[in-house]
Amino acid sequence: MDVLFDLDLVTARREKAMGRPDSGGDFLLNIVAQELADRLSVVERHFEKAVELHGATGSTARLVARTGRVGTIDRVETSQIFGEAGTAILEGALEDVPLQEQSVNLVLSPLALHLTNDTPGMLIRIKRALKPDGLLLAAIPGAGTLQELRDVLLAAEAELLGGASPRVIPFADVRDIGGLMQRAGFALPVVDAENYTVRYDNLFALMRDLRAMGMTNPLINRSRRPLTREFFLRAAEIYAERFADPDGRIRASFSIVYASGWAPHESQQKPLKPGSAKMRLADALKITPDAP
């Protein structure tokens, strides 16, 4: 298993961001929370016991609770700092699923699975916690997220320092996440992506939002060299040159992969075995074979 992230640093930054909330820094979580709630609302099922897994602000839990599709919903987070007055938090590390085997009907994972070194293991642990025919709904930042920022930082570092180091984390694409769902044993997996473009006055406004999300660089192999004011000013110039709209505001892309999968159950549809079809494709399509 490749270790990409300093999970202690990820945890510390998420908790620091939660302890000092910045107005508007939770906008992406709010978008994802609404999307997950909307997707759940069209599932003709009632989920007696649900869990929000590392959802930071709890916005997903709150919106899902309003759908009428769940009985109770609990929250798992790394610290009690993520809780609200009178709301209990079940504590668990970012790569922990502190739930009994087959104990819940629904797991919601909003914007957390991209920060785990052992994502396949996390998916297996989530499936293990689900009762048969239980559902996972996840939102995972995917390939294309912050691509503009990645390009700009690489360009500025190469120009000013003569080299480049990773400063934006890698993101999986839709096919990778679908493959991980299948490997973990989820039945009927569905994976798709929604792209969001957010506009900022400048690079520094974008970086403020990333700090407010606790999403600054947590890579193990990140450069420890302190960056200067000159570096960030040049990066801001390159960003404006390459990714600004006519009004001068810059664009930042976020591609969110939405994934759903069910814990296997005998009642679920299963694909036909090869060779078991009772009709030829040509017959189904009304195709008449050419005469010899």
C-alpha positions as CSV (number, residue, x, y, z in Angstrom):
1,M,0.0,0.0,0.0
2,D,1.4,3.4,-1.0
3,V,1.4,5.9,1.8
4,L,0.5,9.3,0.2
5,F,-0.9,11.3,3.1
6,D,0.3,12.4,6.5
7,L,-2.9,11.4,8.3
8,D,-1.9,13.1,11.5
9,L,-1.5,16.4,9.6
10,V,-4.8,15.9,7.7
11,T,-6.6,15.3,11.0
12,A,-4.9,18.3,12.7
13,R,-5.8,20.7,9.8
14,R,-9.4,19.5,9.6
15,E,-9.8,20.0,13.4
16,K,-8.2,23.4,13.3
17,A,-10.4,24.5,10.4
18,M,-13.5,23.3,12.4
19,G,-12.3,25.1,15.5
20,R,-11.9,28.4,13.6
21,P,-14.7,28.4,11.0
22,D,-14.4,30.7,8.1
23,S,-17.6,32.0,6.6
24,G,-18.3,30.3,3.3
25,G,-15.5,27.8,3.5
26,D,-18.0,24.9,3.9
27,F,-19.7,25.7,0.5
28,L,-18.5,22.5,-1.2
29,L,-19.7,20.3,1.7
30,N,-23.0,22.0,1.5
31,I,-23.3,21.3,-2.2
32,V,-22.4,17.6,-1.7
33,A,-24.8,17.3,1.3
34,Q,-27.7,18.5,-0.8
35,E,-26.7,16.2,-3.7
36,L,-26.5,13.2,-1.4
37,A,-29.8,14.0,0.2
38,D,-31.5,14.4,-3.2
39,R,-30.1,11.1,-4.4
40,L,-31.3,9.3,-1.3
41,S,-34.8,10.9,-1.5
42,V,-35.5,9.0,-4.7
43,V,-34.5,5.6,-3.3
44,E,-37.8,3.8,-2.4
45,R,-36.5,2.5,0.9
46,H,-36.4,3.4,4.6
47,F,-33.1,3.1,6.3
48,E,-33.6,2.5,10.0
49,K,-30.0,3.3,11.1
50,A,-27.7,5.6,9.2
51,V,-24.2,7.0,9.8
52,E,-22.4,10.0,8.5
53,L,-18.7,9.1,8.2
54,H,-16.3,12.0,8.6
55,G,-18.6,14.6,7.3
56,A,-17.0,17.5,9.2
57,T,-19.8,20.1,9.6
58,G,-22.6,17.5,9.8
59,S,-24.5,19.2,6.9
60,T,-25.0,15.9,5.2
61,A,-26.5,14.3,8.3
62,R,-28.8,17.2,8.8
63,L,-30.1,17.3,5.2
64,V,-30.5,13.5,5.0
65,A,-32.5,13.5,8.2
66,R,-35.0,15.8,6.5
67,T,-35.6,13.4,3.6
68,G,-37.8,11.1,5.7
69,R,-35.7,8.1,4.4
70,V,-33.9,7.4,7.7
71,G,-34.8,6.5,11.2
72,T,-31.8,7.6,13.2
73,I,-28.5,9.0,12.0
74,D,-25.2,9.1,14.0
75,R,-22.0,10.9,13.2
76,V,-18.4,9.6,13.2
77,E,-15.6,12.0,13.4
78,T,-12.0,12.3,14.6
79,S,-12.9,14.5,17.6
80,Q,-15.7,15.9,19.6
81,I,-14.8,19.4,18.2
82,F,-17.0,18.4,15.2
83,G,-20.1,18.0,17.3
84,E,-22.8,20.5,18.1
85,A,-24.3,21.2,21.5
86,G,-26.2,18.1,22.6
87,T,-25.0,16.1,19.7
88,A,-22.9,13.0,20.4
89,I,-19.9,12.1,18.1
90,L,-18.6,8.6,17.8
91,E,-14.8,9.1,17.6
92,G,-12.8,7.3,14.9
93,A,-9.7,8.0,12.9
94,L,-9.9,8.9,9.2
95,E,-9.1,5.3,8.3
96,D,-11.3,3.8,10.9
97,V,-14.9,2.6,10.7
98,P,-15.8,2.2,14.4
99,L,-19.0,0.3,13.8
100,Q,-20.1,-3.2,14.6
101,E,-20.3,-5.7,11.8
102,Q,-23.7,-5.5,10.0
103,S,-25.0,-2.8,12.4
104,V,-26.2,0.0,10.1
105,N,-28.4,0.3,7.0
106,L,-26.9,3.4,5.4
107,V,-23.4,4.9,5.4
108,L,-22.8,8.4,4.0
109,S,-19.3,9.5,3.2
110,P,-19.1,13.2,2.1
111,L,-15.6,14.3,1.0
112,A,-13.4,12.1,3.1
113,L,-12.4,9.0,1.2
114,H,-9.9,10.9,-1.0
115,L,-7.8,11.5,2.1
116,T,-7.2,7.9,3.1
117,N,-4.1,5.9,2.3
118,D,-6.0,2.6,2.3
119,T,-9.1,3.5,0.4
120,P,-9.8,-0.2,-0.6
121,G,-9.6,-1.2,3.0
122,M,-11.9,1.6,4.0
123,L,-14.5,0.5,1.5
124,I,-14.3,-3.1,2.8
125,R,-14.7,-1.9,6.3
126,I,-17.8,0.1,5.3
127,K,-19.3,-2.8,3.6
128,R,-18.7,-5.0,6.6
129,A,-20.5,-2.5,8.8
130,L,-23.6,-2.5,6.5
131,K,-26.4,-4.9,7.0
132,P,-27.3,-7.0,4.0
133,D,-29.0,-4.8,1.4
134,G,-27.5,-1.7,3.2
135,L,-26.4,1.3,1.1
136,L,-23.2,3.3,0.8
137,L,-23.5,6.8,-0.6
138,A,-20.2,8.6,-1.1
139,A,-19.0,11.9,-2.6
140,I,-15.3,11.8,-3.5
141,P,-13.3,14.6,-5.2
142,G,-12.1,13.2,-8.5
143,A,-9.7,13.8,-11.3
144,G,-9.8,17.4,-12.6
145,T,-10.3,18.8,-9.1
146,L,-8.0,21.9,-8.6
147,Q,-6.3,21.2,-11.9
148,E,-5.7,24.9,-12.5
149,L,-4.0,25.3,-9.1
150,R,-1.9,22.2,-9.7
151,D,-0.7,23.6,-13.1
152,V,0.0,27.1,-11.7
153,L,2.0,25.9,-8.7
154,L,4.1,23.6,-10.8
155,A,4.8,26.4,-13.3
156,A,5.7,28.9,-10.6
157,E,8.0,26.5,-8.8
158,A,9.8,25.4,-12.0
159,E,10.3,29.1,-13.0
160,L,11.5,30.4,-9.7
161,L,13.1,27.4,-8.0
162,G,14.3,25.3,-11.0
163,G,12.2,22.3,-10.1
164,A,8.8,21.2,-8.9
165,S,7.3,19.1,-6.0
166,P,3.8,17.8,-5.5
167,R,1.6,20.5,-4.0
168,V,-1.9,19.3,-4.9
169,I,-3.0,15.8,-4.0
170,P,-3.8,13.2,-6.7
171,F,-7.4,12.5,-7.3
172,A,-8.9,9.2,-8.6
173,D,-11.0,9.2,-11.8
174,V,-14.5,7.7,-12.1
175,R,-13.3,4.3,-13.5
176,D,-10.8,3.9,-10.6
177,I,-13.5,4.5,-8.0
178,G,-15.9,2.1,-9.8
179,G,-13.2,-0.5,-9.8
180,L,-12.6,0.0,-6.1
181,M,-16.3,-0.4,-5.3
182,Q,-16.4,-3.7,-7.2
183,R,-13.2,-5.0,-5.5
184,A,-14.6,-4.2,-2.1
185,G,-17.6,-6.4,-2.9
186,F,-20.4,-3.9,-3.3
187,A,-23.4,-5.0,-5.4
188,L,-25.0,-2.9,-8.1
189,P,-22.4,-0.1,-7.9
190,V,-23.2,3.2,-9.7
191,V,-20.6,5.9,-10.2
192,D,-20.9,9.3,-11.9
193,A,-19.3,12.7,-11.7
194,E,-20.6,16.3,-11.4
195,N,-18.3,19.2,-12.3
196,Y,-18.4,22.5,-10.4
197,T,-16.6,25.7,-11.3
198,V,-16.0,28.2,-8.6
199,R,-14.8,31.7,-9.3
200,Y,-12.5,33.7,-7.1
201,D,-11.1,37.2,-7.0
202,N,-7.6,35.8,-7.0
203,L,-5.4,32.9,-5.9
204,F,-5.3,34.1,-2.3
205,A,-9.1,33.9,-2.0
206,L,-9.0,30.3,-3.2
207,M,-6.2,29.4,-0.8
208,R,-8.3,30.9,2.1
209,D,-11.1,28.6,1.2
210,L,-8.8,25.6,1.0
211,R,-7.5,26.4,4.5
212,A,-11.0,26.8,5.8
213,M,-11.7,23.3,4.5
214,G,-8.6,21.9,6.1
215,M,-7.5,20.9,2.6
216,T,-3.9,22.4,2.3
217,N,-1.1,20.0,1.2
218,P,-0.9,16.9,3.4
219,L,1.3,14.8,1.1
220,I,4.1,12.8,2.8
221,N,6.5,13.7,0.0
222,R,5.6,17.4,0.1
223,S,8.5,19.8,-0.1
224,R,9.5,21.3,3.3
225,R,11.1,24.3,1.7
226,P,9.3,27.5,2.9
227,L,7.7,29.4,0.1
228,T,8.2,33.1,-0.2
229,R,5.8,35.9,-0.9
230,E,7.5,36.3,-4.3
231,F,6.5,32.7,-5.1
232,F,2.8,33.3,-4.3
233,L,2.7,36.6,-6.1
234,R,4.1,35.0,-9.2
235,A,1.7,32.0,-8.9
236,A,-1.2,34.5,-8.7
237,E,0.0,36.2,-11.8
238,I,0.3,32.9,-13.7
239,Y,-3.2,31.9,-12.5
240,A,-4.7,35.2,-13.8
241,E,-2.9,34.8,-17.1
242,R,-4.1,31.3,-17.7
243,F,-7.4,30.8,-16.0
244,A,-9.1,34.2,-15.7
245,D,-12.5,35.2,-17.1
246,P,-12.9,38.5,-19.0
247,D,-13.9,40.2,-15.7
248,G,-10.6,39.2,-14.1
249,R,-11.9,36.6,-11.8
250,I,-10.1,33.2,-11.8
251,R,-11.7,29.7,-12.1
252,A,-11.2,26.7,-9.9
253,S,-12.6,23.3,-10.9
254,F,-14.0,20.7,-8.5
255,S,-15.1,17.3,-10.0
256,I,-17.1,15.3,-7.4
257,V,-17.5,11.6,-8.0
258,Y,-20.8,10.3,-6.5
259,A,-20.7,6.6,-5.8
260,S,-23.3,4.2,-4.5
261,G,-23.2,0.5,-3.8
262,W,-25.2,-2.1,-1.8
263,A,-24.1,-4.7,0.6
264,P,-25.0,-8.0,-1.1
265,H,-28.3,-9.6,-0.5
266,E,-30.1,-12.5,-2.1
267,S,-33.0,-10.4,-3.2
268,Q,-30.9,-8.2,-5.4
269,Q,-30.8,-8.5,-9.2
270,K,-27.9,-10.6,-10.5
271,P,-26.4,-10.6,-14.0
272,L,-27.1,-13.6,-16.1
273,K,-24.4,-16.3,-16.5
274,P,-22.6,-16.3,-19.8
275,G,-24.5,-18.6,-22.3
276,S,-27.7,-18.5,-20.3
277,A,-29.6,-16.1,-22.7
278,K,-32.7,-17.6,-24.3
279,M,-32.8,-15.3,-27.3
280,R,-30.2,-14.4,-29.9
281,L,-29.2,-10.8,-30.2
282,A,-30.1,-10.8,-33.9
283,D,-33.6,-12.0,-33.0
284,A,-34.0,-9.3,-30.4
285,L,-32.9,-6.6,-32.9
286,K,-35.1,-8.1,-35.7
287,I,-32.1,-8.6,-37.9
288,T,-32.5,-10.9,-40.9
289,P,-29.2,-12.8,-41.7
290,D,-28.0,-12.2,-45.3
291,A,-28.8,-15.1,-47.6
292,P,-25.8,-17.3,-48.6
